[in-house]
Each structure stands twice: as structure tokens, then as C-alpha cells.
Amino acid sequence: MNYLLTAGGFLLGYVFGSIPCGLWLVQAFHGIDIRKYGSGNIGTTNVFRTVGPKTAAAVLAGDMMKGILALHIISKFSADPVIVAVTALGALLGHNYSLFLGFKGGKGVATGLGLFLYMLPWGAAAGLCVWIIIVLITRYVSLGSVIAAIVAASAGWYLNYPAPFAVFGTLACLFVIIRHKDNIRRLLNGTESKIKPGHLNDNK
């Protein structure tokens, strides 16, 4: 294994993952700092609640694509599953602890979905189906995200993907759970907010 390329892949993933799509897109389209609204998170859910579905869809796409682009670039230099998985881990850490935001960031769901789609596509499909069903029934995005992450990670092992990919999937799942610890506490207390469109004008 090329250790220099592995380190380069991690840094590449981290820089791409650090791009704060939610912050920059909401500022560009609406002239506000999303961190000052709702939960203060820069992710798709808070954007949806604050400014509505159009901008939220753009944030979702951006957060997914930044991880995919990092993996696409590193794959041009090496197909080694370890190097690809390390690059993916860098992208996930970059999103959660962005160098542009003082090492703060989102919860890793959208970026993780993009990484899963590239590395563990059937795991991503299973997790996405579970997420849609749970959110439609309960309207709790956090509950859907946590359970979907567990399903997607489990599928990585069950479907016999390369071990480094499955290990990444497990680590990504743990990150999602950790980043949702406050949501989990509110779910258990019955105080978690349900999803609904934002009150600000999405065409603003």
C-alpha cells in the first residue's frame, strides 16, 4: 500500500468534506447564516425547516457530491480499497469537523449517503428505503437517519463488500449515532421536533 497516497487521499477527502454547503448555499440564496436558525445545524434538515425544500435539496446534493467527488478523484490514482476507504473517512470527518467552521460541522448523514452510494451502493439503497419509510411514518428525520445508518452499515458486511469498505460503513454509522446523541435523548424524552417545511420564503 502506498502510504503517501493514503495520506493524500485522507487530506483530499477532508478538504472536500469540509466544504460547508449548507452555510454557503443558504447565505447565497437567502442572505442568512443558517447557524443562527432552528437547531443551528448546517445540514439538510435544518435548512429544510428554516428556508424550505428547494434550498434543502441543493444542500443535500452538494453534501453528497463533495464526498463522491473526492472518491472519484482518488480512484484515478488507486483502486486500493484501503486508500478509498481512508479517503471516505477523511470526507466524513471533514463534514463533521470542517476546517472552514472552526472544526464544527454537520451530522454526516448526507455526506455519508454519498460515500455509501459510491462504495456500498446496495447498502445505501437499503438504508435510504428504511429512512424514507420511517420518516414518512413518524416524521422524525433523526430516527430515520440513525436506523438507516445501522441498516446500511450492516448491509456492508452481509453483502460481502471489501472489508475496508464494510469497516468504513461501521465507523460512519457510529459517527451518525454519536452526532445524533442529543436527538436520541429528545426522542426518548418525547421532545424531538418533527419535520415540516421552513417558514422563510424559499424564493427569497
Biotite code that builds the C-alpha atoms (Angstrom):
import biotite.structure as struc

atoms = struc.array([
    struc.Atom([0.000, 0.000, 0.000], chain_id="A", res_id=1, res_name="MET", atom_name="CA", element="C"),
    struc.Atom([1.232, 3.487, -0.856], chain_id="A", res_id=2, res_name="ASN", atom_name="CA", element="C"),
    struc.Atom([1.271, 5.328, 2.470], chain_id="A", res_id=3, res_name="TYR", atom_name="CA", element="C"),
    struc.Atom([1.900, 8.713, 0.860], chain_id="A", res_id=4, res_name="LEU", atom_name="CA", element="C"),
    struc.Atom([-1.108, 8.249, -1.416], chain_id="A", res_id=5, res_name="LEU", atom_name="CA", element="C"),
    struc.Atom([-3.171, 7.065, 1.553], chain_id="A", res_id=6, res_name="THR", atom_name="CA", element="C"),
    struc.Atom([-2.309, 10.223, 3.495], chain_id="A", res_id=7, res_name="ALA", atom_name="CA", element="C"),
    struc.Atom([-3.005, 12.306, 0.406], chain_id="A", res_id=8, res_name="GLY", atom_name="CA", element="C"),
    struc.Atom([-6.370, 10.625, -0.019], chain_id="A", res_id=9, res_name="GLY", atom_name="CA", element="C"),
    struc.Atom([-7.302, 11.371, 3.585], chain_id="A", res_id=10, res_name="PHE", atom_name="CA", element="C"),
    struc.Atom([-6.365, 15.050, 3.178], chain_id="A", res_id=11, res_name="LEU", atom_name="CA", element="C"),
    struc.Atom([-8.221, 15.249, -0.136], chain_id="A", res_id=12, res_name="LEU", atom_name="CA", element="C"),
    struc.Atom([-11.323, 13.764, 1.455], chain_id="A", res_id=13, res_name="GLY", atom_name="CA", element="C"),
    struc.Atom([-11.047, 16.032, 4.472], chain_id="A", res_id=14, res_name="TYR", atom_name="CA", element="C"),
    struc.Atom([-10.794, 19.224, 2.402], chain_id="A", res_id=15, res_name="VAL", atom_name="CA", element="C"),
    struc.Atom([-13.696, 18.242, 0.143], chain_id="A", res_id=16, res_name="PHE", atom_name="CA", element="C"),
    struc.Atom([-15.765, 17.105, 3.114], chain_id="A", res_id=17, res_name="GLY", atom_name="CA", element="C"),
    struc.Atom([-15.095, 20.381, 4.928], chain_id="A", res_id=18, res_name="SER", atom_name="CA", element="C"),
    struc.Atom([-16.953, 22.414, 2.289], chain_id="A", res_id=19, res_name="ILE", atom_name="CA", element="C"),
    struc.Atom([-19.963, 23.777, 4.262], chain_id="A", res_id=20, res_name="PRO", atom_name="CA", element="C"),
    struc.Atom([-22.619, 23.510, 1.563], chain_id="A", res_id=21, res_name="CYS", atom_name="CA", element="C"),
    struc.Atom([-25.471, 24.343, 3.915], chain_id="A", res_id=22, res_name="GLY", atom_name="CA", element="C"),
    struc.Atom([-23.845, 27.509, 5.215], chain_id="A", res_id=23, res_name="LEU", atom_name="CA", element="C"),
    struc.Atom([-22.677, 28.807, 1.854], chain_id="A", res_id=24, res_name="TRP", atom_name="CA", element="C"),
    struc.Atom([-25.797, 27.960, -0.154], chain_id="A", res_id=25, res_name="LEU", atom_name="CA", element="C"),
    struc.Atom([-28.201, 29.451, 2.384], chain_id="A", res_id=26, res_name="VAL", atom_name="CA", element="C"),
    struc.Atom([-26.054, 32.583, 2.565], chain_id="A", res_id=27, res_name="GLN", atom_name="CA", element="C"),
    struc.Atom([-26.013, 32.807, -1.249], chain_id="A", res_id=28, res_name="ALA", atom_name="CA", element="C"),
    struc.Atom([-29.741, 32.212, -1.769], chain_id="A", res_id=29, res_name="PHE", atom_name="CA", element="C"),
    struc.Atom([-31.235, 33.822, 1.334], chain_id="A", res_id=30, res_name="HIS", atom_name="CA", element="C"),
    struc.Atom([-28.587, 36.093, 2.849], chain_id="A", res_id=31, res_name="GLY", atom_name="CA", element="C"),
    struc.Atom([-28.782, 34.492, 6.302], chain_id="A", res_id=32, res_name="ILE", atom_name="CA", element="C"),
    struc.Atom([-26.468, 32.428, 8.482], chain_id="A", res_id=33, res_name="ASP", atom_name="CA", element="C"),
    struc.Atom([-28.213, 29.060, 8.913], chain_id="A", res_id=34, res_name="ILE", atom_name="CA", element="C"),
    struc.Atom([-26.309, 28.528, 12.162], chain_id="A", res_id=35, res_name="ARG", atom_name="CA", element="C"),
    struc.Atom([-28.445, 31.227, 13.782], chain_id="A", res_id=36, res_name="LYS", atom_name="CA", element="C"),
    struc.Atom([-31.738, 29.498, 12.996], chain_id="A", res_id=37, res_name="TYR", atom_name="CA", element="C"),
    struc.Atom([-33.522, 26.389, 14.215], chain_id="A", res_id=38, res_name="GLY", atom_name="CA", element="C"),
    struc.Atom([-31.132, 23.777, 15.580], chain_id="A", res_id=39, res_name="SER", atom_name="CA", element="C"),
    struc.Atom([-28.118, 25.757, 14.376], chain_id="A", res_id=40, res_name="GLY", atom_name="CA", element="C"),
    struc.Atom([-27.001, 22.810, 12.255], chain_id="A", res_id=41, res_name="ASN", atom_name="CA", element="C"),
    struc.Atom([-25.831, 23.390, 8.664], chain_id="A", res_id=42, res_name="ILE", atom_name="CA", element="C"),
    struc.Atom([-27.358, 20.165, 7.355], chain_id="A", res_id=43, res_name="GLY", atom_name="CA", element="C"),
    struc.Atom([-30.298, 19.458, 5.079], chain_id="A", res_id=44, res_name="THR", atom_name="CA", element="C"),
    struc.Atom([-32.905, 19.014, 7.823], chain_id="A", res_id=45, res_name="THR", atom_name="CA", element="C"),
    struc.Atom([-32.334, 22.406, 9.450], chain_id="A", res_id=46, res_name="ASN", atom_name="CA", element="C"),
    struc.Atom([-32.157, 24.080, 6.034], chain_id="A", res_id=47, res_name="VAL", atom_name="CA", element="C"),
    struc.Atom([-35.488, 22.449, 5.123], chain_id="A", res_id=48, res_name="PHE", atom_name="CA", element="C"),
    struc.Atom([-37.076, 23.626, 8.357], chain_id="A", res_id=49, res_name="ARG", atom_name="CA", element="C"),
    struc.Atom([-35.697, 27.146, 8.002], chain_id="A", res_id=50, res_name="THR", atom_name="CA", element="C"),
    struc.Atom([-35.917, 28.073, 4.304], chain_id="A", res_id=51, res_name="VAL", atom_name="CA", element="C"),
    struc.Atom([-37.777, 25.208, 2.651], chain_id="A", res_id=52, res_name="GLY", atom_name="CA", element="C"),
    struc.Atom([-37.299, 22.307, 0.251], chain_id="A", res_id=53, res_name="PRO", atom_name="CA", element="C"),
    struc.Atom([-35.613, 23.932, -2.747], chain_id="A", res_id=54, res_name="LYS", atom_name="CA", element="C"),
    struc.Atom([-32.507, 25.081, -0.934], chain_id="A", res_id=55, res_name="THR", atom_name="CA", element="C"),
    struc.Atom([-32.544, 21.939, 1.198], chain_id="A", res_id=56, res_name="ALA", atom_name="CA", element="C"),
    struc.Atom([-32.414, 19.821, -1.965], chain_id="A", res_id=57, res_name="ALA", atom_name="CA", element="C"),
    struc.Atom([-29.400, 21.819, -3.185], chain_id="A", res_id=58, res_name="ALA", atom_name="CA", element="C"),
    struc.Atom([-27.660, 21.324, 0.160], chain_id="A", res_id=59, res_name="VAL", atom_name="CA", element="C"),
    struc.Atom([-28.398, 17.601, 0.103], chain_id="A", res_id=60, res_name="LEU", atom_name="CA", element="C"),
    struc.Atom([-26.951, 17.281, -3.397], chain_id="A", res_id=61, res_name="ALA", atom_name="CA", element="C"),
    struc.Atom([-23.882, 19.336, -2.505], chain_id="A", res_id=62, res_name="GLY", atom_name="CA", element="C"),
    struc.Atom([-23.141, 17.386, 0.667], chain_id="A", res_id=63, res_name="ASP", atom_name="CA", element="C"),
    struc.Atom([-23.486, 14.102, -1.191], chain_id="A", res_id=64, res_name="MET", atom_name="CA", element="C"),
    struc.Atom([-21.407, 15.152, -4.185], chain_id="A", res_id=65, res_name="MET", atom_name="CA", element="C"),
    struc.Atom([-18.425, 16.507, -2.256], chain_id="A", res_id=66, res_name="LYS", atom_name="CA", element="C"),
    struc.Atom([-17.704, 13.042, -0.871], chain_id="A", res_id=67, res_name="GLY", atom_name="CA", element="C"),
    struc.Atom([-18.351, 11.352, -4.205], chain_id="A", res_id=68, res_name="ILE", atom_name="CA", element="C"),
    struc.Atom([-16.005, 13.753, -5.999], chain_id="A", res_id=69, res_name="LEU", atom_name="CA", element="C"),
    struc.Atom([-13.212, 13.072, -3.510], chain_id="A", res_id=70, res_name="ALA", atom_name="CA", element="C"),
    struc.Atom([-13.580, 9.312, -4.059], chain_id="A", res_id=71, res_name="LEU", atom_name="CA", element="C"),
    struc.Atom([-13.759, 9.752, -7.818], chain_id="A", res_id=72, res_name="HIS", atom_name="CA", element="C"),
    struc.Atom([-10.509, 11.726, -7.818], chain_id="A", res_id=73, res_name="ILE", atom_name="CA", element="C"),
    struc.Atom([-8.572, 9.305, -5.595], chain_id="A", res_id=74, res_name="ILE", atom_name="CA", element="C"),
    struc.Atom([-9.793, 6.348, -7.660], chain_id="A", res_id=75, res_name="SER", atom_name="CA", element="C"),
    struc.Atom([-7.919, 7.817, -10.630], chain_id="A", res_id=76, res_name="LYS", atom_name="CA", element="C"),
    struc.Atom([-4.694, 7.173, -8.718], chain_id="A", res_id=77, res_name="PHE", atom_name="CA", element="C"),
    struc.Atom([-5.513, 3.934, -6.891], chain_id="A", res_id=78, res_name="SER", atom_name="CA", element="C"),
    struc.Atom([-8.282, 1.351, -6.654], chain_id="A", res_id=79, res_name="ALA", atom_name="CA", element="C"),
    struc.Atom([-6.903, 0.001, -3.372], chain_id="A", res_id=80, res_name="ASP", atom_name="CA", element="C"),
    struc.Atom([-9.965, -0.407, -1.102], chain_id="A", res_id=81, res_name="PRO", atom_name="CA", element="C"),
    struc.Atom([-7.973, 0.778, 1.917], chain_id="A", res_id=82, res_name="VAL", atom_name="CA", element="C"),
    struc.Atom([-6.983, 4.043, 0.218], chain_id="A", res_id=83, res_name="ILE", atom_name="CA", element="C"),
    struc.Atom([-10.550, 4.619, -0.985], chain_id="A", res_id=84, res_name="VAL", atom_name="CA", element="C"),
    struc.Atom([-11.935, 3.896, 2.495], chain_id="A", res_id=85, res_name="ALA", atom_name="CA", element="C"),
    struc.Atom([-9.411, 6.241, 4.157], chain_id="A", res_id=86, res_name="VAL", atom_name="CA", element="C"),
    struc.Atom([-10.367, 8.977, 1.687], chain_id="A", res_id=87, res_name="THR", atom_name="CA", element="C"),
    struc.Atom([-14.031, 8.403, 2.550], chain_id="A", res_id=88, res_name="ALA", atom_name="CA", element="C"),
    struc.Atom([-13.251, 8.634, 6.256], chain_id="A", res_id=89, res_name="LEU", atom_name="CA", element="C"),
    struc.Atom([-11.472, 11.931, 5.629], chain_id="A", res_id=90, res_name="GLY", atom_name="CA", element="C"),
    struc.Atom([-14.539, 13.271, 3.805], chain_id="A", res_id=91, res_name="ALA", atom_name="CA", element="C"),
    struc.Atom([-16.857, 12.262, 6.627], chain_id="A", res_id=92, res_name="LEU", atom_name="CA", element="C"),
    struc.Atom([-14.600, 13.814, 9.266], chain_id="A", res_id=93, res_name="LEU", atom_name="CA", element="C"),
    struc.Atom([-14.306, 16.950, 7.151], chain_id="A", res_id=94, res_name="GLY", atom_name="CA", element="C"),
    struc.Atom([-18.071, 17.338, 7.042], chain_id="A", res_id=95, res_name="HIS", atom_name="CA", element="C"),
    struc.Atom([-18.465, 16.736, 10.774], chain_id="A", res_id=96, res_name="ASN", atom_name="CA", element="C"),
    struc.Atom([-15.426, 18.832, 11.792], chain_id="A", res_id=97, res_name="TYR", atom_name="CA", element="C"),
    struc.Atom([-14.989, 21.343, 8.981], chain_id="A", res_id=98, res_name="SER", atom_name="CA", element="C"),
    struc.Atom([-11.763, 23.335, 8.711], chain_id="A", res_id=99, res_name="LEU", atom_name="CA", element="C"),
    struc.Atom([-13.913, 26.236, 7.447], chain_id="A", res_id=100, res_name="PHE", atom_name="CA", element="C"),
    struc.Atom([-16.112, 26.240, 10.560], chain_id="A", res_id=101, res_name="LEU", atom_name="CA", element="C"),
    struc.Atom([-13.615, 26.021, 13.391], chain_id="A", res_id=102, res_name="GLY", atom_name="CA", element="C"),
    struc.Atom([-13.779, 22.208, 13.285], chain_id="A", res_id=103, res_name="PHE", atom_name="CA", element="C"),
    struc.Atom([-17.533, 22.139, 13.730], chain_id="A", res_id=104, res_name="LYS", atom_name="CA", element="C"),
    struc.Atom([-19.999, 20.864, 11.155], chain_id="A", res_id=105, res_name="GLY", atom_name="CA", element="C"),
    struc.Atom([-22.981, 18.707, 10.314], chain_id="A", res_id=106, res_name="GLY", atom_name="CA", element="C"),
    struc.Atom([-24.063, 15.239, 11.364], chain_id="A", res_id=107, res_name="LYS", atom_name="CA", element="C"),
    struc.Atom([-22.702, 13.315, 8.388], chain_id="A", res_id=108, res_name="GLY", atom_name="CA", element="C"),
    struc.Atom([-25.923, 11.819, 7.028], chain_id="A", res_id=109, res_name="VAL", atom_name="CA", element="C"),
    struc.Atom([-25.978, 13.357, 3.528], chain_id="A", res_id=110, res_name="ALA", atom_name="CA", element="C"),
    struc.Atom([-22.226, 13.111, 3.028], chain_id="A", res_id=111, res_name="THR", atom_name="CA", element="C"),
    struc.Atom([-22.320, 9.564, 4.372], chain_id="A", res_id=112, res_name="GLY", atom_name="CA", element="C"),
    struc.Atom([-25.094, 8.719, 1.917], chain_id="A", res_id=113, res_name="LEU", atom_name="CA", element="C"),
    struc.Atom([-22.955, 9.930, -0.987], chain_id="A", res_id=114, res_name="GLY", atom_name="CA", element="C"),
    struc.Atom([-19.989, 7.895, 0.228], chain_id="A", res_id=115, res_name="LEU", atom_name="CA", element="C"),
    struc.Atom([-22.166, 4.808, 0.690], chain_id="A", res_id=116, res_name="PHE", atom_name="CA", element="C"),
    struc.Atom([-23.616, 5.227, -2.805], chain_id="A", res_id=117, res_name="LEU", atom_name="CA", element="C"),
    struc.Atom([-20.091, 5.159, -4.230], chain_id="A", res_id=118, res_name="TYR", atom_name="CA", element="C"),
    struc.Atom([-18.653, 2.364, -2.062], chain_id="A", res_id=119, res_name="MET", atom_name="CA", element="C"),
    struc.Atom([-21.621, 0.335, -0.791], chain_id="A", res_id=120, res_name="LEU", atom_name="CA", element="C"),
    struc.Atom([-24.458, 1.093, -3.237], chain_id="A", res_id=121, res_name="PRO", atom_name="CA", element="C"),
    struc.Atom([-26.787, -1.707, -2.136], chain_id="A", res_id=122, res_name="TRP", atom_name="CA", element="C"),
    struc.Atom([-26.225, -0.802, 1.491], chain_id="A", res_id=123, res_name="GLY", atom_name="CA", element="C"),
    struc.Atom([-27.067, 2.803, 0.622], chain_id="A", res_id=124, res_name="ALA", atom_name="CA", element="C"),
    struc.Atom([-30.225, 1.683, -1.194], chain_id="A", res_id=125, res_name="ALA", atom_name="CA", element="C"),
    struc.Atom([-31.355, -0.379, 1.787], chain_id="A", res_id=126, res_name="ALA", atom_name="CA", element="C"),
    struc.Atom([-30.654, 2.451, 4.209], chain_id="A", res_id=127, res_name="GLY", atom_name="CA", element="C"),
    struc.Atom([-32.405, 5.026, 2.013], chain_id="A", res_id=128, res_name="LEU", atom_name="CA", element="C"),
    struc.Atom([-35.535, 2.865, 1.743], chain_id="A", res_id=129, res_name="CYS", atom_name="CA", element="C"),
    struc.Atom([-35.621, 2.453, 5.516], chain_id="A", res_id=130, res_name="VAL", atom_name="CA", element="C"),
    struc.Atom([-35.089, 6.183, 6.017], chain_id="A", res_id=131, res_name="TRP", atom_name="CA", element="C"),
    struc.Atom([-37.962, 7.088, 3.683], chain_id="A", res_id=132, res_name="ILE", atom_name="CA", element="C"),
    struc.Atom([-40.359, 4.653, 5.353], chain_id="A", res_id=133, res_name="ILE", atom_name="CA", element="C"),
    struc.Atom([-39.514, 5.763, 8.901], chain_id="A", res_id=134, res_name="ILE", atom_name="CA", element="C"),
    struc.Atom([-39.650, 9.489, 8.112], chain_id="A", res_id=135, res_name="VAL", atom_name="CA", element="C"),
    struc.Atom([-42.946, 9.149, 6.233], chain_id="A", res_id=136, res_name="LEU", atom_name="CA", element="C"),
    struc.Atom([-44.498, 7.235, 9.127], chain_id="A", res_id=137, res_name="ILE", atom_name="CA", element="C"),
    struc.Atom([-43.040, 9.111, 12.113], chain_id="A", res_id=138, res_name="THR", atom_name="CA", element="C"),
    struc.Atom([-41.831, 12.432, 10.591], chain_id="A", res_id=139, res_name="ARG", atom_name="CA", element="C"),
    struc.Atom([-38.713, 12.086, 12.750], chain_id="A", res_id=140, res_name="TYR", atom_name="CA", element="C"),
    struc.Atom([-35.692, 12.628, 10.485], chain_id="A", res_id=141, res_name="VAL", atom_name="CA", element="C"),
    struc.Atom([-33.262, 11.835, 13.284], chain_id="A", res_id=142, res_name="SER", atom_name="CA", element="C"),
    struc.Atom([-34.868, 8.456, 13.971], chain_id="A", res_id=143, res_name="LEU", atom_name="CA", element="C"),
    struc.Atom([-34.826, 7.598, 10.278], chain_id="A", res_id=144, res_name="GLY", atom_name="CA", element="C"),
    struc.Atom([-31.184, 8.674, 9.963], chain_id="A", res_id=145, res_name="SER", atom_name="CA", element="C"),
    struc.Atom([-29.937, 6.571, 12.867], chain_id="A", res_id=146, res_name="VAL", atom_name="CA", element="C"),
    struc.Atom([-31.810, 3.418, 11.883], chain_id="A", res_id=147, res_name="ILE", atom_name="CA", element="C"),
    struc.Atom([-30.904, 3.860, 8.202], chain_id="A", res_id=148, res_name="ALA", atom_name="CA", element="C"),
    struc.Atom([-27.219, 4.168, 9.133], chain_id="A", res_id=149, res_name="ALA", atom_name="CA", element="C"),
    struc.Atom([-27.396, 0.914, 11.106], chain_id="A", res_id=150, res_name="ILE", atom_name="CA", element="C"),
    struc.Atom([-29.123, -0.881, 8.225], chain_id="A", res_id=151, res_name="VAL", atom_name="CA", element="C"),
    struc.Atom([-26.671, 0.435, 5.610], chain_id="A", res_id=152, res_name="ALA", atom_name="CA", element="C"),
    struc.Atom([-23.637, -0.479, 7.710], chain_id="A", res_id=153, res_name="ALA", atom_name="CA", element="C"),
    struc.Atom([-24.972, -3.963, 8.423], chain_id="A", res_id=154, res_name="SER", atom_name="CA", element="C"),
    struc.Atom([-25.615, -4.498, 4.714], chain_id="A", res_id=155, res_name="ALA", atom_name="CA", element="C"),
    struc.Atom([-21.966, -3.713, 4.032], chain_id="A", res_id=156, res_name="GLY", atom_name="CA", element="C"),
    struc.Atom([-20.961, -6.860, 5.916], chain_id="A", res_id=157, res_name="TRP", atom_name="CA", element="C"),
    struc.Atom([-23.906, -9.017, 4.872], chain_id="A", res_id=158, res_name="TYR", atom_name="CA", element="C"),
    struc.Atom([-23.388, -8.307, 1.151], chain_id="A", res_id=159, res_name="LEU", atom_name="CA", element="C"),
    struc.Atom([-19.654, -9.118, 1.313], chain_id="A", res_id=160, res_name="ASN", atom_name="CA", element="C"),
    struc.Atom([-18.261, -5.804, 0.161], chain_id="A", res_id=161, res_name="TYR", atom_name="CA", element="C"),
    struc.Atom([-14.462, -5.377, 0.550], chain_id="A", res_id=162, res_name="PRO", atom_name="CA", element="C"),
    struc.Atom([-13.589, -5.408, 4.250], chain_id="A", res_id=163, res_name="ALA", atom_name="CA", element="C"),
    struc.Atom([-12.192, -1.824, 4.270], chain_id="A", res_id=164, res_name="PRO", atom_name="CA", element="C"),
    struc.Atom([-15.499, -0.599, 2.817], chain_id="A", res_id=165, res_name="PHE", atom_name="CA", element="C"),
    struc.Atom([-17.507, -2.502, 5.426], chain_id="A", res_id=166, res_name="ALA", atom_name="CA", element="C"),
    struc.Atom([-15.257, -1.165, 8.204], chain_id="A", res_id=167, res_name="VAL", atom_name="CA", element="C"),
    struc.Atom([-15.791, 2.368, 6.904], chain_id="A", res_id=168, res_name="PHE", atom_name="CA", element="C"),
    struc.Atom([-19.546, 1.751, 6.858], chain_id="A", res_id=169, res_name="GLY", atom_name="CA", element="C"),
    struc.Atom([-19.451, 0.705, 10.518], chain_id="A", res_id=170, res_name="THR", atom_name="CA", element="C"),
    struc.Atom([-17.383, 3.752, 11.505], chain_id="A", res_id=171, res_name="LEU", atom_name="CA", element="C"),
    struc.Atom([-19.722, 6.035, 9.556], chain_id="A", res_id=172, res_name="ALA", atom_name="CA", element="C"),
    struc.Atom([-22.687, 4.507, 11.365], chain_id="A", res_id=173, res_name="CYS", atom_name="CA", element="C"),
    struc.Atom([-21.050, 5.143, 14.739], chain_id="A", res_id=174, res_name="LEU", atom_name="CA", element="C"),
    struc.Atom([-20.365, 8.762, 13.757], chain_id="A", res_id=175, res_name="PHE", atom_name="CA", element="C"),
    struc.Atom([-24.013, 9.253, 12.778], chain_id="A", res_id=176, res_name="VAL", atom_name="CA", element="C"),
    struc.Atom([-25.195, 7.818, 16.098], chain_id="A", res_id=177, res_name="ILE", atom_name="CA", element="C"),
    struc.Atom([-22.729, 9.935, 18.098], chain_id="A", res_id=178, res_name="ILE", atom_name="CA", element="C"),
    struc.Atom([-23.648, 13.115, 16.231], chain_id="A", res_id=179, res_name="ARG", atom_name="CA", element="C"),
    struc.Atom([-27.335, 12.388, 16.911], chain_id="A", res_id=180, res_name="HIS", atom_name="CA", element="C"),
    struc.Atom([-26.921, 11.757, 20.635], chain_id="A", res_id=181, res_name="LYS", atom_name="CA", element="C"),
    struc.Atom([-28.953, 14.849, 21.574], chain_id="A", res_id=182, res_name="ASP", atom_name="CA", element="C"),
    struc.Atom([-31.680, 13.862, 19.093], chain_id="A", res_id=183, res_name="ASN", atom_name="CA", element="C"),
    struc.Atom([-31.772, 10.361, 20.558], chain_id="A", res_id=184, res_name="ILE", atom_name="CA", element="C"),
    struc.Atom([-32.156, 11.833, 24.037], chain_id="A", res_id=185, res_name="ARG", atom_name="CA", element="C"),
    struc.Atom([-35.046, 14.003, 22.835], chain_id="A", res_id=186, res_name="ARG", atom_name="CA", element="C"),
    struc.Atom([-36.657, 11.035, 21.081], chain_id="A", res_id=187, res_name="LEU", atom_name="CA", element="C"),
    struc.Atom([-36.565, 9.090, 24.333], chain_id="A", res_id=188, res_name="LEU", atom_name="CA", element="C"),
    struc.Atom([-37.987, 12.094, 26.191], chain_id="A", res_id=189, res_name="ASN", atom_name="CA", element="C"),
    struc.Atom([-40.693, 12.682, 23.573], chain_id="A", res_id=190, res_name="GLY", atom_name="CA", element="C"),
    struc.Atom([-39.452, 16.219, 22.813], chain_id="A", res_id=191, res_name="THR", atom_name="CA", element="C"),
    struc.Atom([-37.844, 15.715, 19.391], chain_id="A", res_id=192, res_name="GLU", atom_name="CA", element="C"),
    struc.Atom([-39.155, 18.012, 16.627], chain_id="A", res_id=193, res_name="SER", atom_name="CA", element="C"),
    struc.Atom([-40.952, 16.533, 13.629], chain_id="A", res_id=194, res_name="LYS", atom_name="CA", element="C"),
    struc.Atom([-40.066, 17.596, 10.112], chain_id="A", res_id=195, res_name="ILE", atom_name="CA", element="C"),
    struc.Atom([-42.012, 20.382, 8.436], chain_id="A", res_id=196, res_name="LYS", atom_name="CA", element="C"),
    struc.Atom([-41.121, 22.978, 5.762], chain_id="A", res_id=197, res_name="PRO", atom_name="CA", element="C"),
    struc.Atom([-39.429, 26.209, 6.752], chain_id="A", res_id=198, res_name="GLY", atom_name="CA", element="C"),
    struc.Atom([-41.308, 29.425, 7.399], chain_id="A", res_id=199, res_name="HIS", atom_name="CA", element="C"),
    struc.Atom([-38.965, 31.644, 5.394], chain_id="A", res_id=200, res_name="LEU", atom_name="CA", element="C"),
    struc.Atom([-39.677, 32.180, 1.719], chain_id="A", res_id=201, res_name="ASN", atom_name="CA", element="C"),
    struc.Atom([-37.608, 29.646, -0.301], chain_id="A", res_id=202, res_name="ASP", atom_name="CA", element="C"),
    struc.Atom([-37.631, 32.002, -3.294], chain_id="A", res_id=203, res_name="ASN", atom_name="CA", element="C"),
    struc.Atom([-36.253, 34.883, -1.274], chain_id="A", res_id=204, res_name="LYS", atom_name="CA", element="C"),
])
